[in-house]
Amino acid sequence: MIPTKEEIQRTLEQRHTKTVQDKLSAAKAAVCGLGGLGSAIAIALARTGIGQLHLIDFDRVDLANLNRQQYAVCDLDRPKPEALRDEILRFSPYCKIRTDFVKLTEENIPSLLSEDEYICEAFDAAEEKAMLTNCILEKLPGKYLVGASGMAGYGDSNSIQTRKILSTYYLCGDGRSEICSEYGLMAPRVMICAAHQANTVIGLILGKEN
Amino acid sequence: MVKINGEEVQAAGKILIEYLQECNYPLKRIAVECNGLIVPKSQYGIKVLCDGDKIEIVSFVGGG
């Protein structure tokens, strides 16, 4: 039997305290790109009890994603936003989730992300990361942006760090480990970086910057 | 002197895009902030680096 909304809320309040949980429940966060970073960020935020999540990706789940992305074989070929929504609803059945199966561009970013207070950049391609970052910082001032750069391979865990670049922009990663033929993305380091991003968002919501 | 990514550089008087090109920054893979504010892409060819400016150039690498 599925627990009631009140039971789940009460349990979160017991874990986090009511003051903290009220802030988390009122927060709206967008995750742009639902690959290794984005799928793990969204799950971490949902488990923490974020009130509203906005999941955005233009891609479908592929077999090559399963080494690091939070999907299952039954999700193959499904649009990532809806596959991830269904996964989140299995453990957080009352989380409000908006999905957009669309490619973000300079043209549609301002309107698509207008409602979201906290935005996670979780794209794969460097040029797309730069495009989203520049677009949000230029056209959506006041939004908090938490991005990522450099998390490939299996090397040093502790070189992945969170840096405050601007008052509203944080960047996680080691800044240099790029995806290339002999140095691909692996689940642990991608998840470390995703956890940095999710933790930064939680800190911003609760008013404790890193 | 201009402080760029934490280092003092003799670049005062240069246009931002000149500096970026001299240093071979990939223009489509960067974001630039100056004194705590983002520099819009449209300003790269106009923004003159001034003595005392604090610049941060973020170069993105792929993976996510």
HADDOCK unambig.tbl for C-alpha pairs under 7 A between the chains (distance, minus, plus):
assign (segid A and resid 35 and name CA) (segid B and resid 64 and name CA) 6.27 0.50 0.50
assign (segid A and resid 36 and name CA) (segid B and resid 64 and name CA) 5.70 0.50 0.50
assign (segid A and resid 37 and name CA) (segid B and resid 64 and name CA) 5.28 0.50 0.50
assign (segid A and resid 122 and name CA) (segid B and resid 64 and name CA) 5.83 0.50 0.50
assign (segid A and resid 123 and name CA) (segid B and resid 64 and name CA) 5.54 0.50 0.50
assign (segid A and resid 124 and name CA) (segid B and resid 62 and name CA) 5.57 0.50 0.50
assign (segid A and resid 124 and name CA) (segid B and resid 63 and name CA) 4.49 0.50 0.50
assign (segid A and resid 124 and name CA) (segid B and resid 64 and name CA) 4.31 0.50 0.50
assign (segid A and resid 125 and name CA) (segid B and resid 62 and name CA) 4.72 0.50 0.50
assign (segid A and resid 125 and name CA) (segid B and resid 63 and name CA) 6.30 0.50 0.50
assign (segid A and resid 126 and name CA) (segid B and resid 29 and name CA) 5.71 0.50 0.50
assign (segid A and resid 126 and name CA) (segid B and resid 60 and name CA) 5.18 0.50 0.50
assign (segid A and resid 126 and name CA) (segid B and resid 61 and name CA) 5.00 0.50 0.50
assign (segid A and resid 126 and name CA) (segid B and resid 62 and name CA) 4.40 0.50 0.50
assign (segid A and resid 127 and name CA) (segid B and resid 28 and name CA) 5.63 0.50 0.50
assign (segid A and resid 127 and name CA) (segid B and resid 29 and name CA) 4.79 0.50 0.50
assign (segid A and resid 129 and name CA) (segid B and resid 60 and name CA) 6.87 0.50 0.50
assign (segid A and resid 130 and name CA) (segid B and resid 28 and name CA) 6.81 0.50 0.50
assign (segid A and resid 130 and name CA) (segid B and resid 29 and name CA) 5.20 0.50 0.50
assign (segid A and resid 130 and name CA) (segid B and resid 30 and name CA) 5.57 0.50 0.50
assign (segid A and resid 130 and name CA) (segid B and resid 31 and name CA) 6.16 0.50 0.50
assign (segid A and resid 130 and name CA) (segid B and resid 60 and name CA) 6.61 0.50 0.50
assign (segid A and resid 134 and name CA) (segid B and resid 31 and name CA) 6.10 0.50 0.50
assign (segid A and resid 137 and name CA) (segid B and resid 38 and name CA) 6.40 0.50 0.50
assign (segid A and resid 138 and name CA) (segid B and resid 38 and name CA) 6.76 0.50 0.50
assign (segid A and resid 138 and name CA) (segid B and resid 40 and name CA) 6.17 0.50 0.50
assign (segid A and resid 149 and name CA) (segid B and resid 60 and name CA) 5.57 0.50 0.50
assign (segid A and resid 149 and name CA) (segid B and resid 61 and name CA) 5.56 0.50 0.50
assign (segid A and resid 149 and name CA) (segid B and resid 62 and name CA) 6.93 0.50 0.50
assign (segid A and resid 150 and name CA) (segid B and resid 61 and name CA) 5.89 0.50 0.50
assign (segid A and resid 150 and name CA) (segid B and resid 63 and name CA) 6.76 0.50 0.50
assign (segid A and resid 151 and name CA) (segid B and resid 63 and name CA) 6.79 0.50 0.50
assign (segid A and resid 152 and name CA) (segid B and resid 63 and name CA) 6.47 0.50 0.50
assign (segid A and resid 166 and name CA) (segid B and resid 36 and name CA) 5.65 0.50 0.50
assign (segid A and resid 166 and name CA) (segid B and resid 37 and name CA) 6.97 0.50 0.50
assign (segid A and resid 176 and name CA) (segid B and resid 61 and name CA) 6.30 0.50 0.50
assign (segid A and resid 178 and name CA) (segid B and resid 61 and name CA) 5.27 0.50 0.50
assign (segid A and resid 178 and name CA) (segid B and resid 62 and name CA) 5.38 0.50 0.50
assign (segid A and resid 178 and name CA) (segid B and resid 63 and name CA) 6.31 0.50 0.50
assign (segid A and resid 179 and name CA) (segid B and resid 62 and name CA) 5.69 0.50 0.50
assign (segid A and resid 179 and name CA) (segid B and resid 63 and name CA) 5.36 0.50 0.50
assign (segid A and resid 185 and name CA) (segid B and resid 63 and name CA) 6.87 0.50 0.50
assign (segid A and resid 190 and name CA) (segid B and resid 64 and name CA) 6.98 0.50 0.50
